[in-house]
Amino acid sequence: MQIEKAKYTDMPALLALAKDMHKRSKYSALTLVERRFKALVIDAIRVHPKQGCLFVARETVGVSGFILGTVDTVYGITAETYATDLFFYVKAGASPHAASKLLAAFMSWAHDHSGAVEIRLGITDAIAAPERAAKLYARAGLKPAGLMMATPIRKDTSNERCD
């Protein structure tokens, strides 16, 4: 298994992973807009490594996971930026090291290329077992930095995950 910068030719595999991620999330009842995902992927590949990153875990069977990172201004009003992820997903059955190696590639990008003053990674309840992601992040040196609170405002927003 190799961690590599994504290529435009990875789009079909990335879209398949995004569909799987969506299907397994608590938001599976909501509409996945493929063109929006594709636009994010195209932009991430285009700006890599200065303003974003997109790394894939490539195995003999194909792409098994990805992390899409970006930078944003701290509080939206400062000159400084932080590095964060928009998507981080590894499919079931992937190499047991895929997630940690993708995270390491993201962390390296954030330190070496993003110009950010900090790394902020969130974990929501959209995924099953968010505690596993928290342990992975802690092993990489990240520490808790607040809480996320939510409440649905539409009845079709399910709070149940499809594990």
Stockholm file with secondary structure:
# STOCKHOLM 1.0

chainA/1-163         MQIEKAKYTDMPALLALAKDMHKRSKYSALTLVERRFKALVIDAIRVHPKQGCLFVARETVGVSGFILGTVDTVYGITAETYATDLFFYVKAGASPHAASKLLAAFMSWAHDHSGAVEIRLGITDAIAAPERAAKLYARAGLKPAGLMMATPIRKDTSNERCD
#=GR chainA/1-163 SS CEEEECCGGGHHHHHHHHHHHHHHSTTTTSCCCHHHHHHHHHHHHHHTTTTEEEEEEEETTEEEEEEEEEEEEGGGTSSCEEEEEEEEEECTTSCTTHHHHHHHHHHHHHHHTSCCSEECCCCCTTSSCHHHHHHHHHHTTCCCCCCCCCCCSSTTCCCCCCC
#=GC SS_cons         CEEEECCGGGHHHHHHHHHHHHHHSTTTTSCCCHHHHHHHHHHHHHHTTTTEEEEEEEETTEEEEEEEEEEEEGGGTSSCEEEEEEEEEECTTSCTTHHHHHHHHHHHHHHHTSCCSEECCCCCTTSSCHHHHHHHHHHTTCCCCCCCCCCCSSTTCCCCCCC
//
